[in-house]
Amino acid sequence: MTDLKTKYSDLAERSEEDLQKQLVQYKKELFNIRFQRTIEGFADTSRFKKLRINIARIKTILTNKKKAGKKSA
């Protein structure tokens, strides 16, 4: 399991490659939690929400970095 107490500022400092890896990791974990929730009746629903929020944060940062790259080019 990954640490979900990641702040926006901490994520913004990471490289795009790092963020892409983290995004894939969060998506895999979210996929697994969906299966657990369906099959076993997953108990920790807050983890599901935190994963979705972190995925959105990472996508936002990646979009901002791409836009910043286009402006400077």
CORFEN-V75041 format. One record per residue. N is the residue number from 0. PHI is phi in radians with two decimals (999 if undefined). PSI is psi as a letter, one per 30 degrees, with the letter a starting at -180 (999 if undefined). D_CENTER is the distance of its C-alpha to the mean C-alpha in whole Angstrom. Layout:
N_PHI_PSI_D_CENTER, N_PHI_PSI_D_CENTER
//
This chain:
0_999_l_13, 1_-1.79_l_10, 2_-1.35_k_11, 3_-1.76_g_9, 4_-1.61_h_11, 5_-1.69_k_9, 6_-1.51_l_11, 7_-1.03_e_11, 8_-1.12_e_14, 9_-1.17_e_13, 10_-1.21_e_10, 11_-1.13_f_12, 12_-1.36_f_15, 13_-1.34_l_13, 14_-1.31_l_14, 15_-1.09_e_13, 16_-1.11_e_13, 17_-1.07_e_11, 18_-1.13_e_8, 19_-1.09_e_9, 20_-1.11_e_9, 21_-1.10_e_6, 22_-1.08_e_5, 23_-1.08_e_8, 24_-1.09_e_8, 25_-1.13_e_5, 26_-1.13_e_7, 27_-1.10_e_10, 28_-1.13_e_10, 29_-1.10_e_9, 30_-1.05_e_12, 31_-1.12_e_14, 32_-1.15_e_14, 33_-1.08_e_15, 34_-1.15_e_18, 35_-1.05_e_19, 36_-1.12_e_19, 37_-1.28_e_21, 38_-1.43_e_24, 39_-1.77_f_24, 40_1.33_i_23, 41_-0.89_k_20, 42_-1.55_e_21, 43_-1.59_i_18, 44_-1.31_f_16, 45_-1.17_e_15, 46_-1.12_e_12, 47_-1.04_e_11, 48_-1.15_e_11, 49_-1.11_e_9, 50_-1.10_e_6, 51_-1.09_e_7, 52_-1.15_e_7, 53_-1.16_e_4, 54_-1.09_e_3, 55_-1.12_e_6, 56_-1.05_e_6, 57_-1.12_e_5, 58_-1.09_e_7, 59_-1.12_e_10, 60_-1.11_e_10, 61_-1.08_e_11, 62_-1.12_e_13, 63_-1.12_e_15, 64_-1.18_e_16, 65_-1.16_e_17, 66_-1.15_e_19, 67_-1.14_e_20, 68_-1.15_e_21, 69_-1.22_e_23, 70_-1.20_e_25, 71_-1.38_f_26, 72_-1.50_999_27
//
